[in-house]
Amino acid sequence: MSVIELDGLEVCLGGRTVLNGLTGRLHGQAIGLLGPNGAGKSTLINTLLGFHPPARGAARVFGLDTRHDRARIRQGVGYMPENDSFIGNMTGVRFVRYMAELAGLPAGEALERAHEALFYVGLGEVRYRNISTYSLGMKQLIKLAQALAHGPRLLILDEPTNGLDPMARQRMIQTIQEIRKAGSIRLLISSHLLRDIDETCDEVLILKQGRIAALRNIEEERSSHRNFIELETLGSIDEFCENLRQLGCECASFAGGRVKVVMSDSIASRDLYVLAAERGVQIRRIHRRRDSLEDIFLRAMENEPARGELVRL
Amino acid sequence: MSVYKHEYRAYEGRLTSSWARIGVLVRYGMAEAWSSRITIGLLTLSMLPIIVYLILIYLANNPVARAVIMRGNASILAINATFFLRVLVSQCWLALVVTAWIAPRLVSFDLSDNALPIILSHPISRFGYVLGKFVAMLSFLSLTTWIPCLLLFAYQGYTSPLPWMGANLRIAGGLLVGSIVWIALLSLLGLALSSWVKWRMVATGIIFAAVFVPAGVGGVVSAILRTKWGLVLNLPVMMTQFWQRLLGVQEFNRFGVGLSNVAIATMLLLVAFVSGLMLNARVRAREVVRG
């Protein structure tokens, strides 16, 4: 079963269409939600949680409709919001217990799991302190702890590394990777940081201006582009790229003379030098690499698809 | 996710019903209210008039006291509907003071730290959230209003040598209905106003202002336009008339005019409706900016 199904989803807020005809099925163990600011990532998350009703179409989480099965969806979801969201005058353990009880755990179980969740995220030693005294990193972790305490099937993390220093960020990423490795919980991680998604997710949904710009399995994408070469060149590259395409390569050019080429089986690296010499292009650097999430993202941002259509890379 | 292994463990135990989760909000709301010493002080203060009334009932029914203090003139201290009206009025206004302190505590902490997105991401609706806070308020205010009032009524019935209780059941009904209508209104109004103000002390002031400022405006309207309809803005006068009618006490007020039951009921419903609208607009997981 798909974790999330989007079926022509359209969401309007304040008289403006924020999500426009999203269609797709997300199956991954850890799904990344990427897009520039204002692309509709948080709106999609809020719609999945039932905070915003769809104007058209439907969204389903584990087959449950966000419009009609809100309570059942929320029962199985742990949500870590982007901004500060807690009750500052409560201790960490009391807050997490409160949230676990609201999720339906009996009081005794909720207390036990609150302690466990706080130890799990690394807040065990400060669990009796008021949350208002926590550092920014601790506040992020307490949000994660409350999202985990009731044992959700899907964990939604909205910008989990927001405002964290490098150490705290690394720790958060490690925790997310551990949760993913445990396997009993699916993850939906929204971020505008490609690196976060790259390190934690196996599938990515890229949004641009409220539409799906790309929906990709990151692992498959990487393995399918093994014969991938990145060039740093000097000179006019338009004609050079055109010739490469005629030879059966996929080619994308970027600022600063950067050219990325997916080589066809019929040509060798030496042919690149020959072609460059013929076109008066200097190849200053060449290296083979696997396709990165950055490439997927940049190409998705370059090519705006028609409504509901996915980008072909 | 056990402590010793530090590994994630899914929860497979039983779950509570959706109504029990509203009970969680009530329980945590009550705990939040009780955590303040000022709350305890206010509740103690609200019990002081009850102790005075208790002593008066004792004296009114004690033959020695009647002979010594009242010297046979029982009308000096008659335990009747007027006596219980005084009890009800004093307790209900103390309930306003308690509301002004507690209602902001129940809501403002959630709002000031933006806890609503997390709370409402759990399987509890906005209505359930408001209902939980409302029941917490109602339970708390019950301690200062109908519960002590009915205990006094029961004590009077117990100490009176006459079959008093059976003959005055209307007073008990009036105390109960009058108190519940008032504390329900206060709870709604208190929560609605608190939900719009992040600072608790400001919210406390606004709750008092919401009751007394319109009363002043209503007085001005009545005086200038020479009409009784300014009284519809005067919640204290309106409620006193309502309580007088419930307890069957002869009506009196310094304005010399009364409002119809329909006018009183309409105004109370209007206040409740506006409070509901305010809560509906404010208690949301996400704010939507128009434009």
Interface residues (C-beta under 8 A of the other chain):
Chain A: L13 G14 G15 R16 N46 L49 F51 H52 R70 A71 R72 R74 Q75 V77 Y79 P81 N83 D84 S85 F86 I87 G88 N89 Y98 M99 E101 L102 A103 G104 L105 P106 E109 R113 H115 E116 A117 F119 Y120 G124 I131 S132 K143 Q146 L148 H150 G151 E178 I179 A182 S184 I185
Chain B: M1 S2 V3 H6 E7 Y8 R9 A10 Y11 E12 G13 R14 L15 T16 S18 A20 R21 V24 L25 Y28 F109 D110 S112 D113 N114 A115 L116 P117 I118 I119 L120 S121 H122 P123 I124 S125 R284 A285 R286 V288 V289 R290 G291
